[in-house]
């Protein structure tokens, strides 16, 4: 069953039944920055930095990565499976399918800016 996509309805049913479910927000940086919402209690999981974030992924829960496309989410699921996670199922239809189903979302937490963004902001402010 691991690696097989899961529908929003299936994952919601499992969560409501008390199964531990962890959503990984694996949308690319640009899409994530533009979004104002995420799935409940989702953890940011940049798809280009899977190795860096492995310690943030619990072993005993159903791991449900989602992204802008099903292939991006499946890629994260495959990467995690390659590192030994056995209960990983990408969200079919991504976050938009979750929202269309009428399931709850929450605001995306504020993000920290990068050092290069801070420098660019400072340079812009000094130039004005």
C-alpha positions in Angstrom: 0.0 0.0 0.0 2.9 2.4 0.6 3.5 4.8 -2.2 0.0 4.4 -3.6 -1.8 7.8 -3.8 -4.4 8.4 -1.2 -7.6 10.5 -1.8 -8.5 13.4 0.5 -11.5 11.4 1.6 -9.5 8.4 2.6 -6.9 10.4 4.6 -9.6 12.4 6.3 -11.4 9.2 7.3 -8.2 7.7 8.7 -7.4 10.9 10.6 -10.9 11.1 12.0 -10.6 7.5 13.1 -7.6 8.4 15.2 -4.8 7.2 12.9 -1.7 9.4 13.2 -1.4 11.3 9.9 1.4 13.8 9.1 1.0 16.1 6.1 4.2 17.2 4.4 3.8 20.4 2.4 6.2 19.7 -0.5 5.1 22.4 -2.8 7.9 24.1 -4.6 9.3 27.3 -3.1 7.4 29.7 -5.4 4.1 28.0 -5.0 4.5 27.7 -1.2 5.4 31.4 -0.9 2.3 32.5 -2.9 -0.1 30.3 -0.9 -1.9 31.6 2.1 -3.1 28.3 3.5 -2.0 24.7 4.0 -3.4 21.4 5.2 -3.9 21.1 9.0 -0.7 20.9 11.0 1.3 20.4 7.8 5.1 20.5 8.0 7.1 22.4 5.4 9.1 19.9 3.5 11.0 21.4 0.6 11.2 18.8 -2.2 14.8 19.8 -3.1 16.1 19.2 0.4 14.6 15.9 1.5 17.8 14.7 3.2 18.0 17.9 5.3 14.5 17.4 6.7 14.5 13.6 7.3 14.7 14.1 11.1 11.4 16.0 11.0 9.5 13.0 9.6 8.1 10.6 12.2 8.3 6.9 11.6 5.1 5.7 13.2 2.6 7.8 11.3 1.0 7.8 7.9 3.1 10.3 5.9 1.1 12.2 3.3 3.2 14.5 1.1 1.3 17.0 -1.1 2.6 19.4 -3.8 1.5 21.4 -6.8 1.4 18.2 -8.9 0.8 14.6 -8.2 4.2 13.7 -9.6 6.0 16.1 -7.3 4.3 14.6 -4.3 5.0 11.1 -5.6 8.7 12.0 -6.0 8.9 13.0 -2.3 7.1 9.8 -1.4 9.6 7.7 -3.4 12.5 9.6 -1.8 11.2 8.9 1.7 10.6 5.2 0.8 14.3 5.1 -0.3 15.3 6.3 3.2 13.2 3.6 4.8 9.8 5.1 5.4 7.2 2.4 4.7 3.9 4.2 5.3 4.1 7.1 2.8 1.2 7.9 0.4 1.1 11.1 -1.7 -2.2 13.0 -1.6 -4.1 12.5 -4.9 -5.0 15.8 -6.4 -2.9 17.8 -4.0 -4.0 20.5 -1.7 -6.6 21.8 -4.1 -8.5 18.5 -4.0 -8.4 18.6 -0.2 -9.9 22.1 -0.3 -12.5 21.2 -3.0 -13.6 18.4 -0.7 -14.5 21.0 1.9 -12.0 19.8 4.4 -10.3 22.2 6.9 -7.2 24.2 6.1 -5.2 26.7 8.1 -3.1 29.7 7.4 0.4 29.2 6.2 2.8 30.1 9.0 5.0 33.1 8.5 8.3 32.2 6.9 11.7 33.5 7.7 13.4 35.4 4.9 16.8 34.2 3.6 20.0 36.1 4.1 20.1 37.1 0.4 16.5 38.4 0.7 17.4 40.5 3.8 20.4 41.9 1.9 18.3 42.8 -1.1 15.7 44.5 1.2 18.5 46.5 2.9 20.0 47.5 -0.4 16.6 48.6 -1.7 15.9 50.6 1.5 19.3 52.3 1.4 18.8 53.2 -2.3 15.6 55.0 -1.6 
